[in-house]
Amino acid sequence: MSVECEVCGKISKKASKLSFSHKHHIYKQAPNLQSVKAVINGSVKRIRVCTSCIKAGKVQKAV
């Protein structure tokens, strides 16, 4: 299962922690994806959407 928002296309990105001795520790920052039931083209489907899209109202949740 991919780590990508199905509405806006937000994906995980690479980041690095920088220690006092300037060693870079590379890790991934994943988006906060939630599985929601949404109305898509009149039918109800389960999609993975980031929380910023849910807050912005880009997804119409199924009741």
N, C-alpha and C positions, 0 to 999 in steps of 0.2 A: 504494500500500500504506500503510495507516494505521500510525501510531506509537502502538500501544495493545496492552497485554498482554491476551490473550484469556482469562486466568483471573481476574485481579483487577481489570482495567480501568484499570490505571495508564497515564496519558497524559503527554505532554510538558507542561512548565509554563514560564512566562515568568519570567526572572530578570534582574537588572541588576548590572553592575559599577559600582562607585562610585570615581571617580578622586579624586586629591587636591584637585582644583578643584571637586569635587562634580558632575561631569558624569556622567549615567547612560548607560551603554551597554547596551542591552537585547539579550538573546540568549535562545535556547531551551535548556532542559535536557531532553534526551530520556532515557527509561528505557533500561536495558541489556537489550535484547530479543535473544533467541536463538531460532533456528528449530530445533525439536526434533520428533522423531517421538514421538507420545504415543498411548496407548490411550484412545479415547473411545467409550463405549457398545459396547465389544467389537471395534471396528475401529481400525485404525492410521491416524492422520491426522497431517499436518505442521502444527504451529501455532507462532505466535510468542508466547513466554512470557518474562517478565522473570526475571532471575537470582534475585531474592528468592523467587519462587514455586518455582523449581527447588530451591533450598536448603531451603525449608520442607517440601518433599515434597508439594506440592499437585498435582504432575504425575506420572503414572505413565508413565515412559519405556518405549517399545517395545524389545524385545530383538532 
